[in-house]
Amino acid sequence: MDLRIAIWHYLGHSLKEIRKKLALVKQVEKDELYFKLKSWLSKEGNFLVTYFDEDYPESLKNIWNPPVVLFGKGNKELLSKKSFAIVGTRLPTEYGRKVAYSFSKRLSSYFVIVSGMARGIDAFAHKNARETIAVLGNGVDYCYPKENRELYLKIIKEGCVVSEYLPWERPRRDNFRARNRIIAGISEGVLIVEGKLKSGTMITANYALDFGKDVFCVPGNIYSENSQTPNFLIKNGAFLVTNPDDIVEYYFMRGVLYGSNKKY
């Protein structure tokens, strides 16, 4: 990890310019931001990885517009493990909560579970996962929503939270759309539980499709707005699943999983 590359990026330079100007990058050491981040990194559990580091997630390198820098808190080693995303509405039905809970429990025997730590489906996916990564739409020092404070601390202790934004940055609407591309990009596939047609859930699904990721959906009540996204995606070719083992078997058949992949 080279902190200077991170500073260079946040001073507004593109990835291409970073590569061209590495010889001059030492000058950012004079910047106030450099010393602020250096102090932040000295605190236990805080970490930073750049696109050029060996421990940068390989899956993210294969998407368009990958984050140049990821800030994190917790277990950085989880970034190098196979992961799977579970996402959905902030206002789930009881059915949606049960699906997120049961699928997360089973799939976390094989994958690190990734989600966005939003209220609703995201929170239920994180809570029942053995190992989990929360991708935030704000800096990792800031817990949003505040009601998930206990979950946030639990994830830092047992998993990790990551963000492309500076650690102290507060949430902004545009950040969450951009955050969704990281959730999709870092994962082998994405499970859509519930969501309206115009929603962050659909945005994440579209990113996954753009990146060539597998999209799985649990079918829902045709009279429920929360079923709009999964039912629409199923009609248009997404994998319909009714049991977490449908996903496990799919990845065993594809050679992504094999005997030694089971963690528990």
Steps between C-alpha positions, in 0.01 A plus 500: 500500500629847410317777683634751252301339219184540706574867561575556134163350412307715743672811373300441183732314265387213279634145512687563174662812640601313814693249292671774300600708798616246755845656480355824635261354754729571798387859494160401644678415826494871568121508483291524818286208382806275495567555869132467590480161326833389643364567848179314414693195376696483824182404687440130558275332246517776239640415158530626145559315174561654159441359153872427476527294820519120499214473748263711288199280408571342162132496409483880524783541251278346233220759516482837333582793725644296788562688825862613506502492879308298758503610863400243757453399860527144623635185338667597172563134413132456415559706185701212354231234560216398271197715571132510413259793526150504645303821446143624514252755621529708815135415578478122469205275565522221755558267204795711383655507846476121527658455156790736574559335836492139379694554176769698680542229762542224242708687243742629762624142533660555160528875443564824681161673486506852353232766537457872559406516872176680417194437714288210382629213287865615520495499879341154517758364256787634712356387833489130419825475302804336656733733309373816338612815319294820513560741212405849614378808317691720744831490682572197719521714815136600453212263578195539278221444573556578867254228603752244370769611744508166683521313169774734377715428806434126470609497136821688580575247775416185304520610135587830335347818365645663188444816300660693217427825684725672749448350849324804646275575199128516576242324281372667183229372264733454201744298710257213541449447129878489453533273805271246335749438219756388760251261661434344159860511384664339800259204506476176302128556469209695645177379661206737460246443776242780477489843340294744297575541131654845551733439790857455613437126484437521126805723458716235668348229279574704188860552607534126555363428152730761346798337672403151383412383851237239582166643613270280710150594610248365746150522345245708687132583529385641165277751682781642711710799391794337675488219245536727197878477467549125557201399286604735218855365503379139501282573195809640329736211564623522860531173691190413701595343834282366780770352720854616585630163384392595147780757508749272673445224243528748214845611612617145566398409144683806367817408688492817708444293812658167582543285808757716673289813455264409780608702800280347767 
